[in-house]
Amino acid sequence: MIMAIRMMLLAFIIFIIYSFFHYIASPRRKLHHAHKQKKFYFLDDQCDIRRNFFVTFNGFLYEGEKYLHHEGKSHQVRSISIWEIKKESLPEPTAEDILKIEGIIKTRYPDAIIDWKNSLYHHKNT
């Protein structure tokens, strides 16, 4: 009986330690933390092309949707739509901020056309 209680206690301690490290390494937590601190963070799963990505920069949080172009067996991201999710009562992002975000996205998806959904900085980059 005592041995079973010890085993259950050990299993519980291992579970708590695992949960703690899983929480610390969570990309969603890192995105939320960077957004609160108004830092840059890019959350994207390049292995799953159909999943949207998130970018936080200077207190702004954006979501981007990737659109595929099917050429034979290869799937390439050809266009990306980006819109603002959260704004922490900040002035509008500058054109330089937008260009920095686009540059980072272009490093991952060089052939993609970026379309901003917000009318204040709505322009297309080819």
C-alpha positions as CSV (number, residue, x, y, z in Angstrom):
1,M,0.0,0.0,0.0
2,I,2.8,2.5,0.9
3,M,4.7,1.5,-2.2
4,A,1.6,2.3,-4.4
5,I,1.3,5.7,-2.7
6,R,5.0,6.4,-3.3
7,M,4.6,5.4,-7.0
8,M,1.6,7.7,-7.4
9,L,3.4,10.6,-5.7
10,L,6.4,10.1,-8.0
11,A,4.2,10.0,-11.1
12,F,2.5,13.2,-9.9
13,I,5.8,15.0,-9.4
14,I,7.0,13.9,-12.8
15,F,3.7,15.1,-14.4
16,I,4.1,18.5,-12.6
17,I,7.7,18.9,-13.9
18,Y,6.7,17.9,-17.4
19,S,3.8,20.3,-17.4
20,F,6.0,23.1,-16.2
21,F,8.6,22.6,-19.0
22,H,5.9,22.2,-21.6
23,Y,4.3,25.5,-20.5
24,I,7.7,27.3,-20.6
25,A,8.5,26.0,-24.1
26,S,5.0,26.8,-25.5
27,P,5.2,28.9,-28.7
28,R,1.8,30.5,-27.9
29,R,3.1,31.6,-24.4
30,K,6.2,33.1,-26.1
31,L,4.0,35.0,-28.5
32,H,1.8,36.3,-25.7
33,H,4.8,37.3,-23.7
34,A,6.5,39.1,-26.6
35,H,3.2,40.9,-27.4
36,K,3.0,42.2,-23.8
37,Q,6.6,43.4,-23.9
38,K,6.1,45.0,-27.3
39,K,8.9,42.8,-28.8
40,F,9.1,40.9,-32.1
41,Y,8.0,37.3,-32.3
42,F,7.0,35.2,-35.4
43,L,4.9,32.1,-34.7
44,D,4.7,29.9,-37.8
45,D,4.6,26.2,-38.5
46,Q,6.3,25.9,-41.9
47,C,5.6,22.2,-41.9
48,D,1.9,22.8,-41.9
49,I,1.4,25.3,-44.8
50,R,-2.4,25.5,-44.2
51,R,-2.0,26.9,-40.7
52,N,-2.0,30.7,-40.2
53,F,0.9,32.5,-38.7
54,F,1.1,35.2,-36.0
55,V,3.5,38.1,-35.8
56,T,3.8,40.6,-32.9
57,F,5.9,43.7,-33.3
58,N,5.9,46.9,-31.3
59,G,2.7,46.0,-29.4
60,F,0.8,45.1,-32.5
61,L,-0.4,41.5,-33.1
62,Y,-1.1,40.4,-36.7
63,E,-2.4,37.2,-38.1
64,G,-1.5,36.0,-41.6
65,E,-3.3,33.5,-43.8
66,K,-1.3,31.7,-46.5
67,Y,-2.7,30.8,-49.8
68,L,-1.2,27.9,-51.8
69,H,-0.4,27.5,-55.5
70,H,-0.3,23.9,-56.6
71,E,2.3,23.1,-59.2
72,G,2.5,19.4,-59.8
73,K,3.4,17.8,-56.6
74,S,4.9,20.9,-54.9
75,H,2.8,23.3,-52.8
76,Q,4.1,26.8,-52.6
77,V,2.8,29.8,-50.7
78,R,1.9,32.4,-53.4
79,S,-0.1,35.0,-51.5
80,I,-0.5,36.0,-47.9
81,S,-3.2,38.1,-46.3
82,I,-2.3,39.9,-43.1
83,W,-4.6,41.7,-40.7
84,E,-4.3,43.2,-37.2
85,I,-5.7,41.3,-34.3
86,K,-4.8,43.4,-31.2
87,K,-3.7,47.0,-30.9
88,E,-2.6,48.2,-27.5
89,S,-3.8,51.8,-27.9
90,L,-0.7,52.7,-29.9
91,P,-0.3,55.0,-32.8
92,E,-0.6,53.4,-36.2
93,P,2.5,51.4,-37.3
94,T,4.9,53.3,-39.5
95,A,5.7,52.3,-43.1
96,E,9.2,51.2,-41.8
97,D,7.5,48.8,-39.3
98,I,5.4,47.4,-42.1
99,L,8.4,46.9,-44.3
100,K,10.3,45.2,-41.5
101,I,7.4,42.7,-41.0
102,E,7.2,42.1,-44.8
103,G,10.9,41.6,-45.0
104,I,10.8,38.9,-42.3
105,I,7.8,37.2,-44.0
106,K,9.6,37.4,-47.4
107,T,12.6,35.5,-45.9
108,R,10.3,32.5,-45.2
109,Y,8.1,32.9,-48.2
110,P,10.1,34.7,-50.9
111,D,7.6,34.2,-53.8
112,A,4.5,35.3,-51.8
113,I,2.5,38.4,-52.6
114,I,1.6,40.2,-49.3
115,D,-1.8,41.8,-49.0
116,W,-2.5,44.0,-45.9
117,K,-6.2,44.0,-45.0
118,N,-6.1,47.2,-42.9
119,S,-6.9,50.1,-45.2
120,L,-4.3,52.4,-43.5
121,Y,-1.4,50.4,-44.8
122,H,-3.0,48.6,-47.6
123,H,-0.5,48.0,-50.3
124,K,0.7,45.0,-52.2
125,N,4.3,43.9,-52.3
126,T,5.4,41.6,-55.1
